[in-house]
Amino acid sequence: MTAFGRRVDQPSPTPVEVDAPTRTPDANAGAKESRIRLWALVMEQIDAISAADMPASRLRQELERLVHQLADRHRIELSAREQTTLARDIVDDMIGMGPLEPLLADDAITDIMVNGPFSIFVEKGGKLQRSEIQFRDSMHAAGVAQKIAAAVGRRVDESSPMVDARLADGSRVNIVMPPLALDGPCISIRKFSRRRIDFARMVEFGSMTPSVAKLLEIAGQCRLNILISGGTGSGKTTLLNAISRQIDDGERVVTIEDAAELQLQQPHVVRLETRPANLEGRGEISQRELVRNALRMRPDRIILGEVRGPEAFDMLQAMNTGHDGSLGTLHANTARDALIRLENMVQMGSFGLPVKAIRTQIASAIDMVVQIERMRDGTRRIIQVSEVRGLEGEVITMNDLVTFEYVGDDADGRIVGRYRAAMIRPGFIHRIEYHGLDKAWMNAVAEF
């Protein structure tokens, strides 16, 4: 084959695949040495340029044949299954993400956390667990990290040791390299869901009940300004995606993110992404600049993937100047904390505004805060839906429309609880009436 420099004499037939026998520690060490030796022999035969041009399926097939031939010729004791696995790993290293490929292919895994070359954890079913997969060494992990960064036109090395990036499928990646990361390259991957998540799926997962889903559907359809609050990995972006499905196809939507991961289905969506500074410290485009520019793009709605700094002020301005139905997420532990954090973010911009003026902006801009939490049983669940009622003196008043109450644990250790709804007319009832959904809202509340 053209991808290899020379053929191995007389190829042997592919051996019958059998399960590898259970090995003692000494046998495992010997298998590892055999694997390393066979890997080196294979790499000597490969013409990397020609191999890179081959389709992945054919490259894998040719490499499997070569591995079997070399193992037979050099009497390297690896089972047929181990040889096939070696061929797959070489392909993954050449054209993929190395040992991370099997983890990326597993739909049950939602997060991958590399804490150095020999410590990899994954989140599965909401629970963290250690993976048996490892890199060969720090150089191997660094090579994969650099490949990820290069794919989106960025670089990561000692001079620029931190970077946010994304994979081809939209998965979000954060990389920290030595000398900042003391134990070797750290790679954090938030996997992009291949399945579109809507309210029906979230109800199925136990994230909410049908009644809560109905209220949020109405809120999205009535163009309420909604802030989604929660901790890291609590499901904020998933919930934002679900609410965004209520946006009418006739609306122009502008999304602003650090690393694009929103999955909007509407035909008229403009996606903007921030840009970090180059090695000279120039060329950075922040979220605040993108929000200010988005206001000149005639948007009907503006969606911020995550509010984290002075852009909070510009978002509030947008919500208060005719861009109803805008959405955003931020990190906070309660709905009340979310508004406090929003206030602090506005102050970060050094606008010189008095506290009361900032709170007036928040109270008039935000209609609803939805709090979502990753609970100890791994379930991501909405625990609070609150309305922002207004300002009394210098205090923002809020009403909890829906709250989740913990009852206990079932036999499988899963949290059991119930939702309580406040039997009140929300302050934004006129918006619901304007869209003709006031009866649907009250019916949904009555179902609690």
ChimeraX attribute file (.defattr): number of C-alpha atoms within 10 A of each C-alpha:
attribute: neighborCount
match mode: 1-to-1
recipient: residues
	/A:1	12
	/A:2	11
	/A:3	18
	/A:4	20
	/A:5	14
	/A:6	12
	/A:7	13
	/A:8	13
	/A:9	9
	/A:10	8
	/A:11	14
	/A:12	15
	/A:13	10
	/A:14	13
	/A:15	13
	/A:16	8
	/A:17	12
	/A:18	10
	/A:19	9
	/A:20	11
	/A:21	7
	/A:22	8
	/A:23	11
	/A:24	9
	/A:25	9
	/A:26	9
	/A:27	11
	/A:28	12
	/A:29	12
	/A:30	15
	/A:31	18
	/A:32	13
	/A:33	13
	/A:34	17
	/A:35	19
	/A:36	13
	/A:37	14
	/A:38	22
	/A:39	19
	/A:40	11
	/A:41	16
	/A:42	19
	/A:43	13
	/A:44	13
	/A:45	17
	/A:46	18
	/A:47	14
	/A:48	14
	/A:49	10
	/A:50	13
	/A:51	21
	/A:52	14
	/A:53	11
	/A:54	13
	/A:55	10
	/A:56	17
	/A:57	9
	/A:58	11
	/A:59	21
	/A:60	19
	/A:61	14
	/A:62	16
	/A:63	24
	/A:64	21
	/A:65	18
	/A:66	24
	/A:67	21
	/A:68	23
	/A:69	22
	/A:70	21
	/A:71	23
	/A:72	17
	/A:73	14
	/A:74	11
	/A:75	10
	/A:76	17
	/A:77	15
	/A:78	20
	/A:79	19
	/A:80	20
	/A:81	15
	/A:82	17
	/A:83	25
	/A:84	19
	/A:85	13
	/A:86	21
	/A:87	24
	/A:88	21
	/A:89	20
	/A:90	20
	/A:91	22
	/A:92	18
	/A:93	17
	/A:94	14
	/A:95	15
	/A:96	16
	/A:97	21
	/A:98	20
	/A:99	20
	/A:100	20
	/A:101	14
	/A:102	13
	/A:103	18
	/A:104	19
	/A:105	10
	/A:106	10
	/A:107	14
	/A:108	14
	/A:109	19
	/A:110	21
	/A:111	23
	/A:112	24
	/A:113	20
	/A:114	22
	/A:115	18
	/A:116	22
	/A:117	21
	/A:118	17
	/A:119	17
	/A:120	21
	/A:121	17
	/A:122	21
	/A:123	19
	/A:124	16
	/A:125	12
	/A:126	20
	/A:127	14
	/A:128	15
	/A:129	12
	/A:130	12
	/A:131	16
	/A:132	9
	/A:133	15
	/A:134	17
	/A:135	19
	/A:136	12
	/A:137	13
	/A:138	17
	/A:139	13
	/A:140	16
	/A:141	26
	/A:142	24
	/A:143	16
	/A:144	20
	/A:145	25
	/A:146	17
	/A:147	18
	/A:148	26
	/A:149	22
	/A:150	13
	/A:151	13
	/A:152	13
	/A:153	9
	/A:154	17
	/A:155	21
	/A:156	21
	/A:157	18
	/A:158	11
	/A:159	11
	/A:160	15
	/A:161	16
	/A:162	17
	/A:163	20
	/A:164	21
	/A:165	24
	/A:166	22
	/A:167	18
	/A:168	11
	/A:169	12
	/A:170	18
	/A:171	20
	/A:172	20
	/A:173	22
	/A:174	19
	/A:175	23
	/A:176	24
	/A:177	26
	/A:178	19
	/A:179	13
	/A:180	13
	/A:181	15
	/A:182	12
	/A:183	15
	/A:184	22
	/A:185	27
	/A:186	25
	/A:187	24
	/A:188	19
	/A:189	20
	/A:190	20
	/A:191	22
	/A:192	21
	/A:193	17
	/A:194	11
	/A:195	8
	/A:196	12
	/A:197	15
	/A:198	19
	/A:199	23
	/A:200	15
	/A:201	14
	/A:202	20
	/A:203	16
	/A:204	12
	/A:205	13
	/A:206	13
	/A:207	23
	/A:208	22
	/A:209	19
	/A:210	18
	/A:211	19
	/A:212	24
	/A:213	21
	/A:214	18
	/A:215	20
	/A:216	23
	/A:217	19
	/A:218	20
	/A:219	23
	/A:220	22
	/A:221	19
	/A:222	23
	/A:223	22
	/A:224	23
	/A:225	25
	/A:226	28
	/A:227	26
	/A:228	25
	/A:229	30
	/A:230	25
	/A:231	16
	/A:232	12
	/A:233	17
	/A:234	22
	/A:235	21
	/A:236	27
	/A:237	20
	/A:238	21
	/A:239	22
	/A:240	23
	/A:241	21
	/A:242	23
	/A:243	22
	/A:244	24
	/A:245	19
	/A:246	19
	/A:247	20
	/A:248	15
	/A:249	13
	/A:250	10
	/A:251	14
	/A:252	18
	/A:253	27
	/A:254	23
	/A:255	24
	/A:256	25
	/A:257	20
	/A:258	21
	/A:259	21
	/A:260	18
	/A:261	21
	/A:262	20
	/A:263	19
	/A:264	19
	/A:265	14
	/A:266	16
	/A:267	12
	/A:268	15
	/A:269	17
	/A:270	14
	/A:271	15
	/A:272	18
	/A:273	16
	/A:274	17
	/A:275	16
	/A:276	16
	/A:277	13
	/A:278	12
	/A:279	10
	/A:280	6
	/A:281	8
	/A:282	9
	/A:283	11
	/A:284	12
	/A:285	14
	/A:286	19
	/A:287	26
	/A:288	21
	/A:289	14
	/A:290	19
	/A:291	23
	/A:292	15
	/A:293	11
	/A:294	20
	/A:295	19
	/A:296	8
	/A:297	12
	/A:298	12
	/A:299	20
	/A:300	17
	/A:301	24
	/A:302	26
	/A:303	24
	/A:304	25
	/A:305	24
	/A:306	22
	/A:307	24
	/A:308	19
	/A:309	18
	/A:310	22
	/A:311	23
	/A:312	27
	/A:313	24
	/A:314	18
	/A:315	26
	/A:316	22
	/A:317	17
	/A:318	21
	/A:319	25
	/A:320	16
	/A:321	11
	/A:322	12
	/A:323	22
	/A:324	20
	/A:325	23
	/A:326	28
	/A:327	26
	/A:328	23
	/A:329	24
	/A:330	22
	/A:331	20
	/A:332	21
	/A:333	14
	/A:334	20
	/A:335	26
	/A:336	17
	/A:337	14
	/A:338	22
	/A:339	22
	/A:340	15
	/A:341	19
	/A:342	26
	/A:343	19
	/A:344	17
	/A:345	18
	/A:346	25
	/A:347	19
	/A:348	16
	/A:349	15
	/A:350	9
	/A:351	11
	/A:352	10
	/A:353	11
	/A:354	9
	/A:355	14
	/A:356	14
	/A:357	11
	/A:358	20
	/A:359	21
	/A:360	17
	/A:361	19
	/A:362	27
	/A:363	21
	/A:364	17
	/A:365	24
	/A:366	24
	/A:367	25
	/A:368	25
	/A:369	25
	/A:370	25
	/A:371	27
	/A:372	27
	/A:373	24
	/A:374	19
	/A:375	15
	/A:376	12
	/A:377	14
	/A:378	17
	/A:379	19
	/A:380	23
	/A:381	21
	/A:382	30
	/A:383	23
	/A:384	23
	/A:385	22
	/A:386	22
	/A:387	22
	/A:388	25
	/A:389	18
	/A:390	21
	/A:391	17
	/A:392	9
	/A:393	9
	/A:394	12
	/A:395	12
	/A:396	19
	/A:397	14
	/A:398	19
	/A:399	16
	/A:400	19
	/A:401	20
	/A:402	22
	/A:403	18
	/A:404	17
	/A:405	13
	/A:406	12
	/A:407	10
	/A:408	10
	/A:409	12
	/A:410	9
	/A:411	6
	/A:412	7
	/A:413	10
	/A:414	14
	/A:415	16
	/A:416	12
	/A:417	12
	/A:418	13
	/A:419	17
	/A:420	16
	/A:421	19
	/A:422	14
	/A:423	12
	/A:424	11
	/A:425	12
	/A:426	18
	/A:427	15
	/A:428	16
	/A:429	13
	/A:430	14
	/A:431	16
	/A:432	21
	/A:433	14
	/A:434	10
	/A:435	12
	/A:436	12
	/A:437	18
	/A:438	17
	/A:439	11
	/A:440	15
	/A:441	21
	/A:442	14
	/A:443	14
	/A:444	18
	/A:445	20
	/A:446	12
	/A:447	10
	/A:448	16
